[in-house]
Amino acid sequence: MVKRAQRISAIPPYLFAEIDKLKAKARAEGVDVIDLGIGDPDQPTPSHIIEALTEAAADSTTHRYPPYEGLSEFKQAVADWYQKRYGVELDPQTEVMALIGSKEGIAHICWAYVDPGDTTLVPDPAYPVYRTGTLLAGGKPHILPLTAEGNFLPDYEQVPPQIARKAKLLFINYPNNPTAAAATPEFFAQTVDFARQHNIVVCHDFAYCETTFDGYRAPSFLATPGAKDVGIEFNSLSKPYNMTGWRLGFAVGNKNVLEALSIIKTNIDSGVFNAVQHAGIKALTGPQNCIDDMNRIYSGRRDVIIEGLNSLGWNLKPTKGTFYVWAPVPEGYTSEGFAALLLQQAGINVAPGNGYGKYGEGFFRIALTCSEERLKEAIERMRKQGILFAKA
């Protein structure tokens, strides 16, 4: 066999691909698996968005190559949406770029800035792509621990000066996956100051921007004074509009950073199918009550899980955003060990915290992407099996 490229030798198997294998094995053995592992919305894409896709796909003019950086109409819709939702002014031609889902852009920004041996600042626990994108570009991720004691926010004062001087990129993500933590405007102001001081590009992953509860509205990093001078924000239609499979996202912010990202993208991909972008325009400009409807569903599911786990001995507070619950494992278990216990004894699939990094050890993540009835059943299965938050 031909030897594989060195760049993939340090890349572990993708967490969710491994979870899929474990689920498939359990189901093959006849287990009725309650799947709380992957953050893939279970509700359908709103009908008005599907109708827009159908109409656009029937128009033969959409069948040709799209503009590399996105349709002008799509970029205008993104700019208008940002102004309306977050009070952020964007030039649609230079400060907005369409992506084949935000994951693609997050990975490619590393290729635009990171040379072999360069440093990025990566939170831990975190969405795995920040780290793997860095590694694939030959860079070295420097870990920013996110701890419960620090409200799952990075402490920039703990970054060694020699690391801060070398760092090219800083990844942050709020509302946060996997911890469901929220960021404050004050934290974003600290981030701008830190990035400006050390000449670092901030990459804010804002994928869960609209999934918020109890009157909380997540602030955009770009609404922070000076933010556009130091960074960009990645966003996606996947979560707010139940469009994960459609692969449509966007990056907004600093035009020089987007220009660098564009060099990578124009040489690697040929853009997003025009009809999908037309559907995205409808999502952004059409009725927004679908977001409120989904948030009511997720809020109810959140309450079922948090109240249920608390009845089993946990002490969890209601989350403000995302459709995740991040919980500590009982004493005596590792993250993987507890996830295995839930699958083997109760037929419940969760994501072990260590899959999100070293500092995720000792936690597990629940995705609120199945019905309240199934979530209640999961709690009852745990109760019947004696799976409590107590010493093993």
Secondary structure, DSSP 8 states (H G I E B T S, - for coil): -----GGGTT----HHHHHHHHHHHHHHTT---EE-SS----S---HHHHHHHHHHHTSGGGGS---TT--HHHHHHHHHHHHHHH-----TTTSEEEESSHHHHHHHHHHHH--TT-EEEEEES--THHHHHHHHTT-EEEEEE--GGGTT---GGGS-HHHHHHEEEEEEESS-TTT-----HHHHHHHHHHHHHHT-EEEEE-TTTT-B-TT-----GGGSTTHHHHEEEEEESTTTTT-GGG--EEEEE-HHHHHHHHHHHHHH-----HHHHHHHHHHHHS--HHHHHHHHHHHHHHHHHHHHHHHTT------SBSSEEEEE--TT--HHHHHHHHHHHH-EE-EEGGGG-GGGTTEEEEE--S-HHHHHHHHHHHHHTT--SS--
